[in-house]
Amino acid sequence: MIYPTIDELTHGDFNRYELVIGVAKCARIVTDEYVAMRAKAQKMIDNRETEKPLSALIDSEYKDQKAVKIAIAKLSSGRFKMVHPEE
């Protein structure tokens, strides 16, 4: 991973291990969102609610990139946030 750097993602608050765990959890959320979006689109097609193909009903961000890359972008932009667990 070249961009964003680890320091840019964590702001010095998390180590590399915590960053990997955080990105993996975010990637799981992204994958779940994609699966839900795809199921909804497939249901619309099956019920003949739309004439669009499946690929047109899924957000381009989700269908063109890997889940980990999307998760890193969302962490970098602030849409996802890593927090320390309550101690």
C-alpha positions as CSV (number, residue, x, y, z in Angstrom):
1,M,0.0,0.0,0.0
2,I,1.6,3.2,-1.2
3,Y,-1.2,5.7,-0.8
4,P,-2.5,6.6,1.7
5,T,0.4,5.9,4.0
6,I,-0.1,4.1,7.3
7,D,0.5,7.4,9.2
8,E,-2.1,9.2,7.1
9,L,-4.7,6.5,7.9
10,T,-4.0,6.1,11.6
11,H,-2.7,9.6,12.5
12,G,-0.3,7.8,14.9
13,D,-3.2,6.5,17.0
14,F,-3.0,2.9,15.8
15,N,-0.3,0.4,15.0
16,R,-0.1,-1.6,11.8
17,Y,-1.8,-4.7,13.3
18,E,-4.8,-2.6,14.5
19,L,-4.9,-1.0,11.0
20,V,-5.1,-4.4,9.3
21,I,-7.9,-5.5,11.6
22,G,-9.8,-2.2,11.0
23,V,-9.5,-2.4,7.3
24,A,-10.6,-6.1,7.3
25,K,-13.7,-5.2,9.3
26,C,-14.4,-2.3,7.0
27,A,-13.9,-4.6,3.9
28,R,-16.5,-7.0,5.4
29,I,-19.0,-4.1,5.8
30,V,-18.3,-3.1,2.1
31,T,-18.8,-6.7,1.0
32,D,-22.1,-7.0,2.9
33,E,-23.3,-3.7,1.3
34,Y,-22.4,-5.0,-2.1
35,V,-24.2,-8.3,-1.5
36,A,-27.3,-6.5,-0.3
37,M,-27.2,-4.1,-3.3
38,R,-26.9,-7.0,-5.7
39,A,-29.7,-9.0,-4.0
40,K,-32.0,-5.9,-4.2
41,A,-31.1,-5.4,-7.9
42,Q,-31.7,-9.1,-8.7
43,K,-35.1,-9.0,-7.0
44,M,-36.0,-5.9,-9.1
45,I,-35.1,-7.8,-12.2
46,D,-36.9,-10.9,-11.2
47,N,-40.1,-9.0,-10.4
48,R,-39.7,-7.1,-13.8
49,E,-39.6,-3.7,-12.0
50,T,-36.9,-2.5,-14.3
51,E,-35.4,-3.2,-17.7
52,K,-31.9,-2.2,-16.7
53,P,-29.2,-4.9,-16.6
54,L,-27.8,-6.0,-13.2
55,S,-24.6,-4.1,-13.7
56,A,-26.4,-0.8,-14.2
57,L,-28.2,-1.2,-10.9
58,I,-25.1,-1.6,-8.8
59,D,-23.1,1.4,-7.7
60,S,-19.9,1.7,-9.8
61,E,-17.7,2.2,-6.7
62,Y,-18.6,-1.4,-5.6
63,K,-18.5,-3.2,-8.9
64,D,-15.2,-1.8,-10.2
65,Q,-12.9,-2.2,-7.1
66,K,-11.9,-4.7,-4.5
67,A,-13.5,-4.5,-1.1
68,V,-10.1,-3.8,0.7
69,K,-9.4,-0.9,-1.7
70,I,-12.8,0.6,-1.1
71,A,-12.4,0.2,2.7
72,I,-9.1,2.0,2.7
73,A,-10.6,4.8,0.7
74,K,-13.5,5.1,3.1
75,L,-11.1,5.1,6.1
76,S,-9.0,7.8,4.4
77,S,-12.0,10.0,3.5
78,G,-13.5,9.7,7.0
79,R,-16.6,7.8,6.0
80,F,-15.4,4.9,8.3
81,K,-13.6,5.6,11.5
82,M,-11.4,3.4,13.7
83,V,-11.8,3.8,17.5
84,H,-10.1,2.2,20.4
85,P,-12.3,-0.3,22.3
86,E,-13.5,0.8,25.7
87,E,-11.2,-0.4,28.5
